[in-house]
């Protein structure tokens, strides 16, 4: 079963913290819309 994390993702550090937890993806909605980071930065952090 694949899990995604949603809510509370407000920074690139939050994305990095979820790596290795078994979460298969993150939903960054509001933080991305508010310009806290770019989609490219989020993809880069997730892929590292």
N, C-alpha and C positions, 0 to 999 in steps of 0.2 A: 504494500500500500504506500502510495506517495503522499507526502504532506507538504503543504505550503504554509508559510508564515505571512500573516496579514495583520496590520495594526501595530503601531509602536515603532515602525521603521522610519526614523527621522534623520538618520545620518549614514554615511558610508561605514562608520564603525559598527552600527547595528547590523548591517549586511554582513560584514566580516565576522561578527560574533556568531552568526547563525551557521557559518560554514562548518562542516564536520559534525553537525548535530543530527544529521539524517534528514533534514529539511531538503526537499527537492527544488524549492523555489521560494521567492519572496514577492510580495505585492507591495510596491512602494508608493502607490497612488499620490497622496497629498504632498509628501515631501518632494516628489518629482515635479508636481504642478507648482509648488511654491518656490522652485528653483534652488532647493537646498543642495542639490547635486544634479549632474546630467545623467541621462540614460547610459551614455558611453562610460562614465565613471562607475556606475552601478554594475554594468556588465563586466568591466575590467576587474573590479573587486571580487565579484562572484567567481570569475574564471581563474583568479590567482591561486 
